[in-house]
Amino acid sequence: MQYYLFDLDGTLVDPGVGITSGVQYTLKHFGIEVEDRRQLYPFIGPPLLDSFMDFFNLNEMQAKEAIDYYREYYGATGLFENTVYPGIKTVLDQLKSQGKMIALATSKPEVFAERILAHYKLTDYFDYIGGATFDGVRSHKLDVIRYVLQVLGNPASDQVVMVGDRKFDVLAGNELSLTTVGVLYGYGSQAELQAAKADYIISQPTDLLQIFDQ
């Protein structure tokens, strides 16, 4: 395998505090109090618009307003409330030293993703950083991956791996005939990743290095 595409939240970094704090901040503007942040973990992964509509029954106009509140918090504070998972830098070091192409494919706005990678000193590992757009034109994982692959020159699908923690990563990768790796240390369960038909499921980042002939 020559190309490695990584999800961000729940795959490279643990975003639990930043995302859930941002959602709590947002919901207060709608008179909704959620004290147990674990109830907000489903927000980690899918596009925010979908999550606000699905989980709190906001209409589309309200959900768009909610996203503005969320970004107000996240852009100032939340994006610094991440933790890089143990072993991630080891994996990226190894892949980089072997000349692999490494790209980010996240449903998080690209500008936020760039700031997070820079803050945690991960930017230099990546040949390309791809994410969502603020206007919603590119927000779902399938659209992001297609965009990243296009930037990379549309490599053969049998040379590309998509690594992520949620079904959205696996389903999009499978639709594009990529090899998919689900990770269990993030926010998706084994049942979720198996149902999405991940080709491989790993329990820690360094397991990725054992899957393919390097």
N, CA, C and O of each residue as an XYZ file, in Angstrom:
856
protein
N       0.838     -1.200      0.000
C       0.000      0.000      0.000
C       0.875      1.254      0.000
O       1.853      1.350      0.742
N       0.502      2.199     -0.841
C       1.327      3.401     -0.970
C       0.660      4.647     -0.384
O       1.346      5.586      0.019
N      -0.671      4.658     -0.336
C      -1.398      5.851      0.114
C      -2.192      5.540      1.388
O      -2.958      4.577      1.441
N      -1.995      6.359      2.389
C      -2.690      6.186      3.668
C      -3.511      7.433      3.971
O      -2.966      8.520      4.162
N      -4.833      7.259      4.013
C      -5.750      8.350      4.351
C      -6.225      8.142      5.788
O      -6.691      7.061      6.149
N      -6.104      9.175      6.589
C      -6.507      9.089      7.986
C      -7.651     10.041      8.289
O      -7.653     11.195      7.862
N      -8.619      9.534      9.033
C      -9.595     10.384      9.690
C      -8.849     11.133     10.801
O      -7.739     10.746     11.167
N      -9.448     12.195     11.337
C      -8.799     12.960     12.403
C      -9.367     12.612     13.782
O      -8.685     12.007     14.609
N     -10.617     12.999     14.016
C     -11.238     12.812     15.331
C     -11.482     11.338     15.624
O     -12.156     10.648     14.859
N     -10.931     10.860     16.735
C     -11.118      9.470     17.109
C     -10.155      8.521     16.426
O     -10.207      7.310     16.642
N      -9.268      9.074     15.593
C      -8.294      8.251     14.877
C      -6.875      8.729     15.151
O      -6.020      7.941     15.557
N      -6.623     10.006     14.933
C      -5.320     10.593     15.263
C      -5.346     11.256     16.634
O      -4.396     11.149     17.410
N      -6.447     11.939     16.917
C      -6.579     12.639     18.202
C      -7.901     12.282     18.867
O      -8.886     11.953     18.207
N      -7.891     12.358     20.198
C      -9.120     12.202     20.975
C      -9.718     13.597     21.159
O      -9.159     14.419     21.885
N     -10.849     13.867     20.505
C     -11.440     15.200     20.525
C     -12.581     15.346     21.526
O     -13.312     16.336     21.503
N     -12.730     14.344     22.414
C     -13.929     14.260     23.238
C     -14.270     15.525     23.993
O     -15.418     15.968     23.967
N     -13.291     16.119     24.670
C     -13.561     17.304     25.483
C     -13.938     18.489     24.610
O     -14.920     19.178     24.886
N     -13.163     18.732     23.556
C     -13.410     19.900     22.713
C     -14.752     19.870     22.008
O     -15.472     20.869     21.994
N     -15.094     18.730     21.420
C     -16.349     18.633     20.672
C     -17.550     18.688     21.608
O     -18.500     19.430     21.356
N     -17.514     17.914     22.677
C     -18.681     17.891     23.560
C     -18.861     19.217     24.295
O     -19.991     19.632     24.552
N     -17.767     19.879     24.633
C     -17.883     21.202     25.258
C     -18.492     22.201     24.284
O     -19.296     23.050     24.668
N     -18.097     22.085     23.014
C     -18.676     22.953     21.990
C     -20.160     22.712     21.798
O     -20.928     23.655     21.607
N     -20.565     21.456     21.849
C     -21.985     21.127     21.699
C     -22.771     21.603     22.920
O     -23.873     22.132     22.781
N     -22.208     21.417     24.113
C     -22.872     21.916     25.326
C     -23.080     23.430     25.250
O     -24.156     23.937     25.565
N     -22.041     24.134     24.832
C     -22.110     25.594     24.677
C     -23.214     25.977     23.698
O     -23.973     26.918     23.933
N     -23.288     25.239     22.608
C     -24.274     25.514     21.563
C     -25.694     25.270     22.051
O     -26.577     26.106     21.857
N     -25.910     24.126     22.681
C     -27.261     23.746     23.095
C     -27.844     24.708     24.127
O     -29.060     24.888     24.193
N     -26.984     25.324     24.927
C     -27.474     26.293     25.917
C     -28.195     27.457     25.244
O     -29.115     28.039     25.819
N     -27.775     27.794     24.028
C     -28.431     28.870     23.280
C     -29.843     28.470     22.847
O     -30.650     29.323     22.476
N     -30.132     27.179     22.897
C     -31.460     26.685     22.535
C     -32.221     26.203     23.773
O     -33.251     25.537     23.662
N     -31.702     26.547     24.942
C     -32.373     26.174     26.185
C     -32.258     24.714     26.544
O     -33.083     24.185     27.289
N     -31.229     24.050     26.015
C     -31.040     22.620     26.266
C     -29.783     22.424     27.109
O     -28.706     22.896     26.746
N     -29.924     21.731     28.226
C     -28.788     21.447     29.109
C     -28.468     19.954     29.056
O     -29.337     19.117     29.302
N     -27.229     19.630     28.737
C     -26.768     18.237     28.755
C     -25.513     18.196     29.622
O     -24.441     18.617     29.186
N     -25.641     17.694     30.841
C     -24.518     17.717     31.776
C     -23.537     16.572     31.539
O     -22.331     16.744     31.710
N     -24.041     15.419     31.150
C     -23.177     14.256     30.929
C     -22.664     14.295     29.490
O     -23.402     13.987     28.554
N     -21.403     14.672     29.322
C     -20.856     14.827     27.972
C     -20.848     13.517     27.195
O     -20.777     13.531     25.966
N     -20.918     12.393     27.886
C     -20.923     11.106     27.175
C     -22.146     10.962     26.277
O     -22.110     10.240     25.280
N     -23.227     11.650     26.633
C     -24.427     11.619     25.795
C     -24.193     12.314     24.454
O     -24.967     12.145     23.512
N     -23.122     13.093     24.380
C     -22.840     13.858     23.165
C     -21.755     13.215     22.306
O     -21.388     13.768     21.269
N     -21.239     12.063     22.714
C     -20.212     11.391     21.921
C     -20.671     11.064     20.495
O     -19.833     11.051     19.594
N     -21.970     10.798     20.247
C     -22.387     10.544     18.860
C     -22.116     11.713     17.910
O     -22.152     11.535     16.693
N     -21.846     12.897     18.448
C     -21.497     14.033     17.596
C     -20.102     13.882     16.996
O     -19.760     14.580     16.042
N     -19.305     12.987     17.542
C     -17.938     12.814     17.061
C     -17.957     11.902     15.841
O     -18.187     10.698     15.963
N     -17.721     12.466     14.685
C     -17.698     11.679     13.450
C     -18.535     12.257     12.336
O     -17.984     12.703     11.329
N     -19.864     12.267     12.479
C     -20.716     12.725     11.372
C     -20.732     14.246     11.251
O     -20.318     14.945     12.177
N     -21.207     14.763     10.121
C     -21.337     16.218      9.961
C     -22.245     16.819     11.031
O     -23.245     16.216     11.418
N     -21.888     18.010     11.504
C     -22.640     18.653     12.586
C     -24.094     18.911     12.217
O     -24.987     18.732     13.046
N     -24.336     19.328     10.988
C     -25.707     19.636     10.573
C     -26.605     18.427     10.793
O     -27.700     18.543     11.344
N     -26.131     17.274     10.359
C     -26.901     16.040     10.535
C     -27.116     15.737     12.013
O     -28.212     15.352     12.420
N     -26.072     15.911     12.810
C     -26.152     15.547     14.225
C     -27.146     16.414     14.988
O     -27.951     15.898     15.762
N     -27.095     17.728     14.775
C     -28.031     18.604     15.482
C     -29.478     18.304     15.082
O     -30.382     18.390     15.913
N     -29.698     17.956     13.827
C     -31.049     17.638     13.372
C     -31.496     16.268     13.873
O     -32.647     16.095     14.275
N     -30.589     15.299     13.849
C     -30.954     13.929     14.217
C     -31.122     13.748     15.725
O     -32.062     13.092     16.174
N     -30.213     14.329     16.502
C     -30.183     14.038     17.935
C     -31.010     15.006     18.776
O     -31.425     14.662     19.882
N     -31.257     16.225     18.259
C     -32.015     17.197     19.050
C     -33.185     17.802     18.278
O     -33.778     18.799     18.690
N     -33.499     17.169     17.147
C     -34.696     17.534     16.377
C     -34.744     19.012     15.980
O     -35.823     19.599     15.889
N     -33.584     19.606     15.747
C     -33.562     20.964     15.230
C     -33.914     20.930     13.753
O     -33.552     19.984     13.052
N     -34.617     21.951     13.271
C     -34.840     22.015     11.827
C     -33.568     22.523     11.162
O     -32.614     22.899     11.843
N     -33.556     22.535      9.837
C     -32.314     22.861      9.132
C     -31.831     24.275      9.448
O     -30.631     24.497      9.610
N     -32.746     25.224      9.537
C     -32.355     26.602      9.842
C     -31.758     26.693     11.246
O     -30.747     27.364     11.452
N     -32.384     26.019     12.206
C     -31.862     26.016     13.574
C     -30.502     25.320     13.638
O     -29.602     25.761     14.353
N     -30.364     24.231     12.885
C     -29.107     23.488     12.888
C     -27.973     24.332     12.321
O     -26.846     24.271     12.814
N     -28.265     25.116     11.290
C     -27.236     25.996     10.731
C     -26.849     27.082     11.728
O     -25.680     27.453     11.826
N     -27.835     27.589     12.467
C     -27.546     28.564     13.519
C     -26.701     27.915     14.616
O     -25.778     28.530     15.149
N     -27.030     26.667     14.945
C     -26.276     25.937     15.963
C     -24.818     25.770     15.554
O     -23.919     25.884     16.386
N     -24.587     25.504     14.289
C     -23.217     25.336     13.806
C     -22.421     26.617     13.990
O     -21.237     26.564     14.324
N     -23.047     27.760     13.778
C     -22.360     29.042     13.987
C     -21.932     29.194     15.445
O     -20.810     29.615     15.723
N     -22.823     28.854     16.373
C     -22.475     28.920     17.798
C     -21.340     27.947     18.116
O     -20.398     28.275     18.838
N     -21.456     26.750     17.561
C     -20.436     25.730     17.814
C     -19.065     26.199     17.335
O     -18.074     26.079     18.055
N     -19.014     26.725     16.138
C     -17.726     27.161     15.584
C     -17.149     28.343     16.354
O     -15.932     28.518     16.419
N     -18.027     29.147     16.932
C     -17.586     30.260     17.777
C     -16.766     29.725     18.953
O     -15.699     30.250     19.272
N     -17.282     28.677     19.590
C     -16.561     28.062     20.710
C     -15.348     27.276     20.222
O     -14.244     27.422     20.747
N     -15.571     26.441     19.207
C     -14.528     25.502     18.800
C     -13.313     26.218     18.235
O     -12.176     25.834     18.512
N     -13.549     27.257     17.444
C     -12.436     27.971     16.840
C     -11.565     28.681     17.851
O     -10.370     28.866     17.617
N     -12.146     29.086     18.986
C     -11.389     29.803     20.010
C     -10.778     28.878     21.054
O      -9.692     29.143     21.571
N     -11.478     27.793     21.361
C     -11.073     26.951     22.497
C     -11.032     25.461     22.177
O     -10.050     24.784     22.483
N     -12.089     24.955     21.564
C     -12.263     23.516     21.419
C     -11.184     22.801     20.644
O     -10.854     21.654     20.949
N     -10.624     23.467     19.636
C      -9.644     22.753     18.814
C      -8.335     22.513     19.560
O      -7.498     21.732     19.109
N      -8.156     23.180     20.697
C      -6.974     22.938     21.520
C      -7.253     21.927     22.632
O      -6.363     21.610     23.420
N      -8.480     21.426     22.695
C      -8.866     20.452     23.717
C      -8.855     19.045     23.129
O      -9.839     18.311     23.223
N      -7.743     18.685     22.529
C      -7.542     17.368     21.938
C      -6.353     16.697     22.607
O      -5.546     17.351     23.267
N      -6.254     15.391     22.431
C      -5.093     14.631     22.883
C      -4.673     13.697     21.758
O      -5.501     12.951     21.236
N      -3.407     13.726     21.379
C      -2.909     12.802     20.354
C      -2.839     11.402     20.962
O      -2.275     11.214     22.040
N      -3.413     10.428     20.267
C      -3.406      9.060     20.788
C      -1.979      8.510     20.867
O      -1.174      8.755     19.968
N      -1.660      7.771     21.929
C      -0.345      7.134     22.035
C      -0.092      6.216     20.839
O      -0.956      5.429     20.452
N       1.083      6.328     20.271
C       1.454      5.479     19.140
C       1.249      6.110     17.782
O       1.780      5.612     16.789
N       0.489      7.197     17.711
C       0.211      7.821     16.410
C       1.489      8.344     15.760
O       1.720      8.115     14.573
N       2.310      9.036     16.525
C       3.536      9.582     15.936
C       4.484      8.468     15.499
O       5.204      8.620     14.513
N       4.488      7.364     16.216
C       5.301      6.211     15.813
C       4.851      5.689     14.455
O       5.674      5.407     13.584
N       3.542      5.562     14.284
C       2.986      5.077     13.015
C       3.316      6.038     11.877
O       3.771      5.614     10.815
N       3.091      7.316     12.097
C       3.347      8.304     11.049
C       4.833      8.383     10.717
O       5.202      8.524      9.551
N       5.683      8.295     11.728
C       7.136      8.282     11.496
C       7.527      7.120     10.596
O       8.294      7.281      9.647
N       6.987      5.946     10.911
C       7.338      4.739     10.160
C       6.865      4.838      8.711
O       7.620      4.544      7.784
N       5.626      5.248      8.523
C       5.095      5.357      7.166
C       5.867      6.393      6.362
O       6.169      6.180      5.188
N       6.182      7.504      6.993
C       6.906      8.575      6.303
C       8.300      8.107      5.907
O       8.769      8.399      4.807
N       8.957      7.385      6.798
C      10.319      6.922      6.518
C      10.351      5.921      5.376
O      11.389      5.729      4.742
N       9.209      5.277      5.109
C       9.122      4.302      4.024
C       8.595      4.920      2.736
O       8.320      4.213      1.767
N       8.457      6.231      2.732
C       8.055      6.922      1.513
C       6.584      6.824      1.174
O       6.199      7.058      0.028
N       5.751      6.482      2.145
C       4.311      6.404      1.888
C       3.717      7.806      1.779
O       4.215      8.756      2.384
N       2.654      7.914      1.004
C       1.906      9.166      0.902
C       0.856      9.168      2.006
O       0.075      8.224      2.129
N       0.839     10.223      2.803
C      -0.074     10.306      3.943
C      -0.966     11.527      3.774
O      -0.483     12.637      3.545
N      -2.272     11.310      3.890
C      -3.220     12.420      3.742
C      -4.271     12.355      4.835
O      -4.558     11.291      5.383
N      -4.835     13.508      5.141
C      -5.938     13.589      6.086
C      -7.237     13.693      5.308
O      -7.317     14.420      4.318
N      -8.257     12.965      5.755
C      -9.591     13.049      5.148
C     -10.598     13.122      6.289
O     -11.000     12.097      6.839
N     -11.004     14.344      6.639
C     -11.863     14.556      7.798
C     -13.102     15.358      7.431
O     -13.066     16.209      6.541
N     -14.199     15.076      8.128
C     -15.422     15.858      7.943
C     -15.389     17.159      8.737
O     -16.317     17.964      8.660
N     -14.325     17.360      9.494
C     -14.122     18.626     10.193
C     -13.716     19.683      9.165
O     -13.030     19.355      8.198
N     -14.124     20.952      9.350
C     -13.679     21.991      8.417
C     -12.162     21.982      8.247
O     -11.414     21.871      9.219
N     -11.728     22.098      7.014
C     -10.313     21.974      6.695
C      -9.453     22.959      7.485
O      -8.357     22.616      7.929
N      -9.949     24.173      7.658
C      -9.163     25.181      8.375
C      -8.953     24.779      9.832
O      -7.886     25.041     10.389
N      -9.946     24.150     10.462
C      -9.786     23.674     11.837
C      -8.798     22.509     11.874
O      -7.950     22.437     12.764
N      -8.909     21.602     10.910
C      -8.007     20.451     10.859
C      -6.559     20.903     10.724
O      -5.671     20.355     11.377
N      -6.321     21.893      9.885
C      -4.965     22.412      9.700
C      -4.421     22.990     11.002
O      -3.252     22.790     11.333
N      -5.259     23.700     11.732
C      -4.823     24.309     12.994
C      -4.541     23.253     14.057
O      -3.600     23.388     14.839
N      -5.355     22.208     14.084
C      -5.137     21.129     15.056
C      -3.823     20.410     14.771
O      -3.029     20.190     15.685
N      -3.588     20.045     13.523
C      -2.347     19.350     13.182
C      -1.138     20.219     13.485
O      -0.117     19.723     13.963
N      -1.247     21.512     13.210
C      -0.135     22.424     13.493
C       0.112     22.520     15.000
O       1.256     22.481     15.452
N      -0.964     22.644     15.765
C      -0.837     22.798     17.222
C      -0.165     21.584     17.852
O       0.622     21.720     18.788
N      -0.476     20.400     17.337
C       0.084     19.174     17.907
C       1.301     18.672     17.129
O       1.737     17.532     17.296
N       1.838     19.545     16.279
C       3.079     19.259     15.546
C       2.986     17.981     14.705
O       3.891     17.146     14.716
N       1.886     17.852     13.988
C       1.678     16.705     13.106
C       1.688     17.090     11.628
O       1.692     16.215     10.762
N       1.693     18.368     11.338
C       1.533     18.835      9.953
C       2.552     18.233      9.004
O       2.197     17.825      7.898
N       3.799     18.171      9.411
C       4.868     17.764      8.498
C       4.763     16.311      8.048
O       5.420     15.915      7.086
N       3.957     15.524      8.722
C       3.779     14.134      8.294
C       2.889     14.029      7.055
O       2.926     13.017      6.354
N       2.102     15.047      6.782
C       1.039     14.921      5.790
C       1.393     15.548      4.447
O       1.861     16.684      4.363
N       1.149     14.755      3.394
C       1.321     15.260      2.035
C       0.137     16.116      1.623
O       0.269     16.996      0.772
N      -1.013     15.863      2.220
C      -2.175     16.719      1.963
C      -3.133     16.643      3.145
O      -3.303     15.592      3.763
N      -3.752     17.780      3.446
C      -4.741     17.868      4.520
C      -6.078     18.231      3.896
O      -6.264     19.353      3.425
N      -7.004     17.289      3.893
C      -8.308     17.507      3.275
C      -9.424     17.461      4.297
O      -9.460     16.583      5.158
N     -10.343     18.426      4.192
C     -11.463     18.461      5.122
C     -12.699     19.046      4.493
O     -12.771     19.226      3.277
N     -13.671     19.341      5.329
C     -14.938     19.906      4.866
C     -14.792     21.402      4.604
O     -13.829     22.040      5.030
N     -15.774     21.937      3.895
C     -15.840     23.376      3.661
C     -16.888     23.981      4.587
O     -17.840     23.307      4.981
N     -16.710     25.254      4.932
C     -17.656     25.918      5.830
C     -19.046     26.054      5.213
O     -20.046     26.110      5.929
N     -19.105     26.107      3.881
C     -20.403     26.329      3.232
C     -21.231     25.060      3.079
O     -22.353     25.107      2.575
N     -20.684     23.927      3.511
C     -21.435     22.679      3.465
C     -21.394     21.963      2.132
O     -21.961     20.878      2.000
N     -20.735     22.545      1.138
C     -20.650     21.901     -0.180
C     -19.912     20.568     -0.073
O     -20.281     19.586     -0.718
N     -18.875     20.550      0.743
C     -18.133     19.305      0.982
C     -18.151     19.050      2.487
O     -17.385     19.655      3.237
N     -19.032     18.149      2.919
C     -19.145     17.894      4.357
C     -19.164     16.413      4.706
O     -18.678     16.025      5.768
N     -19.719     15.575      3.824
C     -19.791     14.149      4.119
C     -18.475     13.458      3.764
O     -17.743     13.897      2.877
N     -18.199     12.383      4.467
C     -16.902     11.718      4.331
C     -16.631     11.251      2.908
O     -15.499     11.351      2.435
N     -17.640     10.747      2.223
C     -17.442     10.300      0.853
C     -16.946     11.440     -0.031
O     -16.036     11.251     -0.838
N     -17.535     12.611      0.117
C     -17.125     13.769     -0.686
C     -15.704     14.198     -0.348
O     -14.933     14.574     -1.231
N     -15.363     14.140      0.933
C     -14.015     14.530      1.353
C     -12.975     13.569      0.785
O     -11.940     14.002      0.278
N     -13.244     12.279      0.868
C     -12.278     11.300      0.358
C     -12.104     11.447     -1.146
O     -10.982     11.412     -1.651
N     -13.207     11.612     -1.859
C     -13.108     11.813     -3.312
C     -12.228     13.017     -3.637
O     -11.385     12.970     -4.533
N     -12.444     14.093     -2.890
C     -11.677     15.322     -3.082
C     -10.190     15.079     -2.824
O      -9.346     15.512     -3.609
N      -9.868     14.392     -1.735
C      -8.470     14.125     -1.397
C      -7.819     13.242     -2.457
O      -6.687     13.495     -2.871
N      -8.529     12.214     -2.892
C      -7.978     11.333     -3.923
C      -7.720     12.087     -5.218
O      -6.725     11.839     -5.900
N      -8.610     13.000     -5.554
C      -8.413     13.807     -6.761
C      -7.149     14.650     -6.647
O      -6.369     14.744     -7.594
N      -6.954     15.258     -5.490
C      -5.749     16.065     -5.267
C      -4.495     15.198     -5.375
O      -3.460     15.652     -5.863
N      -4.593     13.963     -4.922
C      -3.451     13.044     -4.962
C      -3.245     12.423     -6.335
O      -2.335     11.613     -6.515
N      -4.069     12.785     -7.298
C      -3.906     12.285     -8.653
C      -4.697     11.039     -8.956
O      -4.371     10.314     -9.896
N      -5.741     10.771     -8.175
C      -6.600      9.593     -8.362
C      -5.798      8.293     -8.469
O      -5.833      7.622     -9.500
N      -5.078      7.942     -7.403
C      -4.305      6.696     -7.416
C      -5.219      5.479     -7.507
O      -6.405      5.554     -7.188
N      -4.652      4.362     -7.947
C      -5.415      3.117     -8.031
C      -5.967      2.760     -6.654
O      -5.258      2.852     -5.652
N      -7.225      2.354     -6.610
C      -7.886      2.100     -5.327
C      -7.204      0.994     -4.525
O      -7.259      0.994     -3.295
N      -6.563      0.053     -5.215
C      -5.916     -1.040     -4.478
C      -4.598     -0.623     -3.833
O      -3.914     -1.434     -3.208
N      -4.251      0.652     -3.993
C      -3.057      1.188     -3.348
C      -3.386      2.170     -2.227
O      -2.499      2.832     -1.690
N      -4.681      2.258     -1.877
C      -5.125      3.267     -0.910
C      -5.796      2.611      0.299
O      -6.638      1.725      0.157
N      -5.405      3.067      1.481
C      -6.002      2.614      2.740
C      -6.725      3.790      3.387
O      -6.183      4.894      3.454
N      -7.949      3.556      3.863
C      -8.676      4.562      4.646
C      -8.753      4.070      6.082
O      -9.261      2.980      6.345
N      -8.247      4.875      7.011
C      -8.203      4.506      8.425
C      -9.123      5.434      9.215
O      -8.970      6.654      9.154
N     -10.077      4.867      9.955
C     -10.989      5.702     10.733
C     -11.680      4.917     11.832
O     -11.603      3.690     11.883
N     -12.360      5.646     12.715
C     -12.966      4.995     13.880
C     -14.470      4.809     13.781
O     -15.055      4.135     14.629
N     -15.115      5.385     12.770
C     -16.569      5.317     12.684
C     -17.003      4.667     11.371
O     -16.221      4.523     10.432
N     -18.276      4.282     11.341
C     -18.827      3.640     10.149
C     -18.758      4.550      8.932
O     -18.658      4.074      7.801
N     -18.809      5.858      9.159
C     -18.778      6.807      8.045
C     -17.467      6.679      7.263
O     -17.458      6.789      6.036
N     -16.366      6.446      7.974
C     -15.067      6.270      7.331
C     -15.039      4.988      6.511
O     -14.569      4.969      5.374
N     -15.548      3.923      7.109
C     -15.506      2.609      6.467
C     -16.454      2.543      5.272
O     -16.071      2.069      4.202
N     -17.673      3.010      5.445
C     -18.653      2.957      4.357
C     -18.192      3.764      3.151
O     -18.338      3.324      2.010
N     -17.634      4.949      3.406
C     -17.152      5.780      2.297
C     -15.962      5.132      1.612
O     -15.879      5.119      0.384
N     -15.043      4.595      2.399
C     -13.893      3.918      1.812
C     -14.302      2.713      0.994
O     -13.769      2.488     -0.093
N     -15.248      1.932      1.508
C     -15.717      0.758      0.772
C     -16.395      1.147     -0.536
O     -16.231      0.473     -1.552
N     -17.159      2.236     -0.505
C     -17.846      2.667     -1.726
C     -16.858      3.020     -2.830
O     -17.165      2.897     -4.016
N     -15.670      3.458     -2.426
C     -14.644      3.831     -3.399
C     -13.640      2.703     -3.624
O     -12.598      2.900     -4.249
N     -13.968      1.519     -3.106
C     -13.151      0.307     -3.286
C     -11.763      0.428     -2.670
O     -10.809     -0.176     -3.161
N     -11.648      1.210     -1.594
C     -10.390      1.320     -0.869
C     -10.315      0.209      0.175
O     -11.338     -0.364      0.549
N      -9.121     -0.092      0.638
C      -8.968     -0.970      1.788
C      -9.305     -0.158      3.031
O      -8.792      0.947      3.205
N     -10.158     -0.693      3.894
C     -10.612      0.072      5.055
C     -10.135     -0.565      6.359
O     -10.191     -1.781      6.543
N      -9.667      0.297      7.250
C      -9.202     -0.134      8.567
C      -9.979      0.636      9.624
O      -9.910      1.864      9.687
N     -10.719     -0.096     10.457
C     -11.443      0.525     11.561
C     -10.624      0.435     12.832
O      -9.983     -0.584     13.088
N     -10.638      1.499     13.636
C      -9.870      1.506     14.878
C     -10.816      1.498     16.078
O     -11.832      2.192     16.090
N     -10.462      0.705     17.080
C     -11.328      0.525     18.245
C     -11.006      1.468     19.397
O     -11.751      1.522     20.375
N      -9.911      2.207     19.297
C      -9.536      3.099     20.397
C     -10.239      4.455     20.304
O     -10.063      5.306     21.175
N     -11.036      4.656     19.245
C     -11.756      5.908     19.067
C     -13.175      5.824     19.587
O     -13.403      5.398     20.720
N     -14.144      6.233     18.754
C     -15.528      6.358     19.222
C     -16.502      5.409     18.528
O     -17.714      5.524     18.710
N     -15.987      4.485     17.743
C     -16.836      3.480     17.124
C     -16.637      2.137     17.810
O     -15.549      1.844     18.307
N     -17.668      1.333     17.838
C     -17.580      0.012     18.469
C     -17.194     -1.046     17.440
O     -17.254     -0.814     16.232
N     -16.798     -2.206     17.942
C     -16.487     -3.313     17.046
C     -17.717     -3.688     16.227
O     -17.605     -3.970     15.034
N     -18.882     -3.692     16.857
C     -20.113     -4.037     16.144
C     -20.380     -3.052     15.011
O     -20.770     -3.452     13.914
N     -20.170     -1.773     15.274
C     -20.391     -0.753     14.240
C     -19.443     -0.944     13.067
O     -19.859     -0.869     11.911
N     -18.175     -1.189     13.360
C     -17.174     -1.333     12.301
C     -17.362     -2.630     11.522
O     -17.136     -2.669     10.312
N     -17.775     -3.690     12.211
C     -18.046     -4.951     11.523
C     -19.267     -4.824     10.620
O     -19.275     -5.332      9.499
N     -20.294     -4.146     11.114
C     -21.505     -3.962     10.310
C     -21.218     -3.147      9.055
O     -21.840     -3.354      8.013
N     -20.269     -2.217      9.164
C     -19.887     -1.403      8.004
C     -18.953     -2.154      7.063
O     -18.638     -1.675      5.973
N     -18.508     -3.352      7.499
C     -17.653     -4.228      6.699
C     -16.244     -3.666      6.507
O     -15.730     -3.607      5.390
N     -15.635     -3.255      7.618
C     -14.226     -2.866      7.580
C     -13.385     -4.080      7.203
O     -13.644     -5.189      7.670
N     -12.383     -3.869      6.363
C     -11.508     -4.972      5.965
C     -10.661     -5.453      7.137
O     -10.403     -6.647      7.288
N     -10.240     -4.511      7.953
C      -9.443     -4.832      9.138
C      -9.948     -3.986     10.307
O     -10.449     -2.878     10.113
N      -9.812     -4.516     11.508
C     -10.147     -3.765     12.720
C      -8.972     -3.899     13.680
O      -8.522     -5.007     13.970
N      -8.476     -2.764     14.171
C      -7.306     -2.775     15.046
C      -7.641     -2.119     16.386
O      -8.540     -1.283     16.479
N      -6.902     -2.513     17.410
C      -7.190     -2.010     18.752
C      -6.251     -0.900     19.195
O      -6.543     -0.189     20.156
N      -5.122     -0.743     18.503
C      -4.200      0.337     18.829
C      -3.503      0.803     17.553
O      -3.389      0.031     16.600
N      -3.037      2.052     17.518
C      -2.486      2.602     16.277
C      -1.372      1.768     15.660
O      -1.356      1.562     14.446
N      -0.441      1.284     16.478
C       0.709      0.574     15.922
C       0.334     -0.749     15.263
O       1.135     -1.310     14.516
N      -0.874     -1.259     15.529
C      -1.323     -2.476     14.838
C      -1.389     -2.266     13.331
O      -1.281     -3.222     12.564
N      -1.564     -1.022     12.907
C      -1.653     -0.728     11.471
C      -0.387     -1.160     10.746
O      -0.439     -1.600      9.598
N       0.745     -1.034     11.418
C       2.027     -1.358     10.792
C       2.193     -2.855     10.553
O       3.050     -3.271      9.773
N       1.375     -3.661     11.220
C       1.487     -5.112     11.084
C       0.608     -5.670      9.966
O       0.751     -6.833      9.587
N      -0.293     -4.856      9.442
C      -1.273     -5.373      8.487
C      -0.687     -5.563      7.100
O      -0.876     -6.606      6.474
N       0.020     -4.556      6.624
C       0.462     -4.564      5.234
C       1.962     -4.799      5.139
O       2.719     -4.472      6.053
N       2.376     -5.372      4.013
C       3.805     -5.514      3.751
C       4.388     -4.125      3.575
O       4.039     -3.403      2.641
N       5.261     -3.768      4.462
C       5.812     -2.419      4.416
C       6.990     -2.347      3.449
O       7.584     -1.282      3.279
